[in-house]
């Protein structure tokens, strides 16, 4: 009889212990993330998705004192309380030594630099280069600079184009000798843009195929290399280079 009582007591204690365990946090309490890691052709990338229905885009160069921000840390200070709505930010377009854009740049409907169709050296002038633009409804486009027209709310020019109407830039080799950490943006329908930054040194060819073949973007634009930087809320804030234009994606309220 004593043995039976002991067994019953042990069972009750076991049940009580199970009932006192803490529940796992609900998924809805976890912070929203717009970014993910993915491997493509053996190279690692961080991919961040913009959805016009759920998100909004802004672009930044200067702070309140009309001086270039140059870093994500400065951008965070400039945003103040609005930084809590930020999902991610990325460097967004070519710039000069002072951090000012060298091509088309439109911020909140105001053009701060005209489109640049000049010939010259470097990646920016590997024609065709292009424009990433966002209209008042949040719809996105990537367009070769020579074909660009419109009055967007936000726009930045960079180059070269990576993908043009589903075809890779004609100057790219499948895997050329020029490799670097790179970042870019692809328009994958009117309401979706994918931003990508590589962990590894990658060629233009592989980077372009990421947008065309993996992300199914019909048009994509190279944003920069070596200075390529990402601020992913709660996870990462790169600080290894001084930046020019920055593209920021926020939750839509």
C-alpha positions as CSV (number, residue, x, y, z in Angstrom):
1,X,0.0,0.0,0.0
2,X,2.8,2.4,0.9
3,X,4.4,1.6,-2.5
4,X,1.1,2.5,-4.3
5,X,0.9,5.8,-2.4
6,X,4.5,6.6,-3.3
7,X,3.8,5.9,-6.9
8,X,0.7,8.1,-6.9
9,X,2.6,11.0,-5.2
10,X,5.4,10.8,-7.7
11,X,2.9,10.9,-10.6
12,X,1.2,14.0,-9.1
13,X,4.6,15.7,-8.6
14,X,5.5,15.0,-12.2
15,X,2.2,16.4,-13.5
16,X,2.6,19.5,-11.3
17,X,6.1,20.0,-12.7
18,X,4.8,19.8,-16.3
19,X,2.1,22.4,-15.5
20,X,4.5,24.9,-14.1
21,X,6.8,25.1,-17.2
22,X,7.0,28.5,-19.0
23,X,5.3,28.7,-22.5
24,X,7.4,29.5,-25.5
25,X,7.1,33.1,-26.6
26,X,4.4,33.7,-29.2
27,X,5.6,34.3,-32.7
28,X,3.7,37.5,-32.9
29,X,5.9,39.0,-30.1
30,X,9.0,38.5,-32.2
31,X,10.4,41.5,-34.1
32,X,9.4,41.7,-37.8
33,X,12.3,40.9,-40.1
34,X,12.4,41.8,-43.8
35,X,15.8,40.1,-44.3
36,X,17.0,36.6,-44.8
37,X,20.2,34.8,-45.6
38,X,20.5,32.7,-48.7
39,X,23.2,30.8,-50.6
40,X,23.3,31.1,-54.4
41,X,25.9,29.4,-56.6
42,X,28.0,28.8,-53.5
43,X,28.1,32.5,-52.4
44,X,26.2,33.8,-49.3
45,X,23.9,36.8,-49.5
46,X,21.6,38.8,-47.2
47,X,18.4,39.5,-49.0
48,X,15.9,42.1,-47.8
49,X,12.4,42.5,-49.3
50,X,10.4,45.6,-49.8
51,X,6.7,45.2,-50.3
52,X,4.8,48.3,-51.2
53,X,1.6,47.1,-49.4
54,X,3.4,46.7,-46.1
55,X,6.4,48.9,-46.3
56,X,7.5,52.4,-47.4
57,X,10.8,53.7,-48.7
58,X,12.7,56.9,-48.0
59,X,16.1,58.1,-49.1
60,X,18.6,60.2,-47.2
61,X,21.8,62.1,-47.9
62,X,21.9,65.1,-45.5
63,X,20.9,65.6,-41.9
64,X,19.1,68.5,-40.3
65,X,22.2,70.7,-40.5
66,X,22.5,70.2,-44.3
67,X,25.7,68.1,-43.8
68,X,26.0,64.7,-45.3
69,X,25.1,61.9,-42.8
70,X,27.6,59.4,-44.1
71,X,26.9,56.6,-41.6
72,X,23.9,54.5,-40.4
73,X,24.7,55.7,-36.9
74,X,24.1,59.3,-38.0
75,X,21.0,58.2,-39.8
76,X,19.7,56.6,-36.7
77,X,20.2,59.8,-34.7
78,X,18.6,61.8,-37.5
79,X,15.5,59.6,-37.5
80,X,15.0,59.9,-33.7
81,X,11.9,58.0,-32.6
82,X,11.1,57.0,-36.2
83,X,14.1,54.6,-36.1
84,X,11.8,52.1,-34.3
85,X,9.8,51.6,-37.5
86,X,12.9,51.0,-39.6
87,X,13.3,47.4,-41.0
88,X,16.6,47.9,-43.0
89,X,18.7,50.5,-44.7
90,X,21.3,50.1,-47.4
91,X,23.8,52.4,-49.2
92,X,22.1,53.5,-52.4
93,X,24.0,55.0,-55.2
94,X,27.3,56.4,-56.4
95,X,28.6,59.6,-54.7
96,X,31.6,62.0,-54.6
97,X,34.2,62.5,-51.9
98,X,31.9,64.7,-50.0
99,X,29.2,62.1,-49.9
100,X,26.9,63.8,-52.4
101,X,25.3,61.9,-55.3
102,X,26.9,62.1,-58.7
103,X,23.8,61.0,-60.6
104,X,20.0,61.6,-60.4
105,X,18.8,61.9,-56.8
106,X,15.3,62.8,-55.8
107,X,14.3,63.0,-52.1
108,X,10.7,63.4,-51.1
109,X,9.7,64.7,-54.6
110,X,12.6,67.2,-54.7
111,X,15.3,66.7,-57.3
112,X,18.7,67.4,-55.6
113,X,20.9,66.3,-58.5
114,X,20.0,65.9,-62.2
115,X,20.4,62.7,-64.2
116,X,24.0,62.0,-65.3
117,X,24.4,60.6,-68.9
118,X,28.1,61.5,-69.3
119,X,30.7,59.0,-70.4
120,X,33.6,58.1,-68.1
121,X,35.5,55.5,-66.3
122,X,34.4,53.1,-63.5
123,X,31.3,51.1,-62.7
124,X,28.9,54.0,-62.8
125,X,29.8,54.7,-66.5
126,X,29.6,51.0,-67.6
127,X,26.6,51.7,-69.8
128,X,23.8,51.2,-69.4
129,X,23.6,52.5,-65.9
130,X,20.2,53.0,-64.3
131,X,17.8,54.6,-61.9
132,X,15.9,53.0,-59.0
133,X,12.7,55.0,-58.4
134,X,9.7,54.9,-56.1
135,X,6.5,56.8,-57.0
136,X,3.9,58.4,-54.6
137,X,2.0,55.0,-54.3
138,X,5.2,53.2,-53.3
139,X,5.5,51.4,-56.6
140,X,9.1,50.6,-57.7
141,X,11.0,50.6,-60.9
142,X,14.6,50.0,-62.2
143,X,15.2,51.7,-65.6
144,X,18.2,52.3,-67.8
145,X,19.2,55.9,-67.4
146,X,18.9,56.7,-71.1
147,X,15.2,55.6,-71.0
148,X,14.3,57.1,-67.7
149,X,11.5,59.7,-67.4
150,X,9.0,60.6,-64.7
151,X,8.6,62.6,-61.5
152,X,9.1,60.1,-58.7
153,X,8.9,60.7,-55.0
154,X,12.3,59.0,-54.5
155,X,15.1,58.1,-56.9
156,X,18.8,57.3,-57.1
157,X,21.1,56.7,-60.0
158,X,23.8,54.1,-60.0
159,X,25.5,51.7,-62.4
160,X,25.9,49.4,-64.1
161,X,22.5,47.8,-64.7
162,X,22.6,44.2,-63.7
163,X,19.5,42.9,-65.4
164,X,17.7,44.6,-68.3
165,X,14.3,43.3,-69.3
166,X,15.3,39.8,-68.1
167,X,18.8,39.8,-69.8
168,X,22.1,40.3,-68.1
169,X,24.2,43.4,-68.8
170,X,26.0,42.7,-72.2
171,X,29.5,43.5,-70.7
172,X,29.3,40.8,-68.0
173,X,31.2,37.5,-68.3
174,X,29.7,34.5,-66.6
175,X,32.2,34.8,-63.8
176,X,34.8,37.5,-64.5
177,X,38.0,38.3,-62.7
178,X,36.5,41.4,-61.0
179,X,35.1,40.2,-57.7
180,X,34.0,42.3,-54.7
181,X,31.5,42.5,-52.0
182,X,28.5,44.0,-53.8
183,X,25.0,45.3,-53.2
184,X,22.1,46.0,-55.5
185,X,18.4,46.3,-55.9
186,X,15.9,44.6,-58.3
187,X,12.4,45.5,-59.3
188,X,10.4,42.3,-59.2
189,X,6.9,43.6,-60.2
190,X,5.5,47.1,-59.4
191,X,5.1,46.4,-55.7
192,X,8.2,44.3,-54.8
193,X,11.9,45.2,-54.7
194,X,14.6,42.9,-53.5
195,X,17.8,44.4,-52.0
196,X,20.8,42.1,-51.8
197,X,24.3,42.3,-50.3
198,X,27.0,39.7,-50.5
199,X,29.0,38.2,-47.7
200,X,31.6,36.9,-50.2
201,X,33.5,38.4,-53.1
202,X,31.3,37.9,-56.1
203,X,31.5,38.6,-59.8
204,X,29.1,40.9,-61.6
205,X,27.8,37.8,-63.6
206,X,26.9,35.8,-60.5
207,X,25.4,38.9,-58.8
208,X,23.2,39.6,-61.8
209,X,22.1,36.0,-62.0
210,X,21.0,36.1,-58.3
211,X,18.5,38.8,-59.3
212,X,17.4,37.2,-62.6
213,X,17.3,33.5,-61.7
214,X,16.8,33.3,-58.0
215,X,14.8,36.5,-57.2
216,X,13.0,36.6,-60.6
217,X,13.6,40.4,-61.0
218,X,13.2,41.5,-64.6
219,X,15.4,44.6,-64.0
220,X,18.1,45.1,-61.4
221,X,20.7,47.7,-60.6
222,X,24.2,47.6,-59.0
223,X,24.3,50.0,-56.1
224,X,28.0,49.8,-55.1
225,X,30.9,47.5,-54.1
226,X,33.5,47.5,-51.3
227,X,31.6,50.1,-49.4
228,X,28.5,48.0,-49.5
229,X,26.7,48.3,-46.1
230,X,23.5,47.1,-44.4
231,X,21.6,48.2,-41.4
232,X,19.2,45.5,-40.4
233,X,17.1,46.5,-37.4
234,X,18.1,44.5,-34.3
235,X,20.7,42.5,-36.1
236,X,23.4,44.4,-37.9
237,X,24.6,48.0,-38.5
238,X,27.7,48.2,-40.7
239,X,30.2,51.0,-40.1
240,X,33.2,50.2,-42.2
241,X,32.8,52.9,-44.8
242,X,31.5,56.5,-45.2
243,X,28.4,56.4,-47.3
244,X,26.5,58.7,-49.6
245,X,22.8,58.2,-50.4
246,X,21.0,55.7,-48.2
247,X,17.8,53.9,-48.9
248,X,15.7,53.1,-45.8
249,X,12.7,50.8,-45.6
250,X,10.1,51.3,-42.9
251,X,7.0,49.5,-41.6
252,X,3.9,51.1,-43.1
253,X,1.7,52.6,-40.4
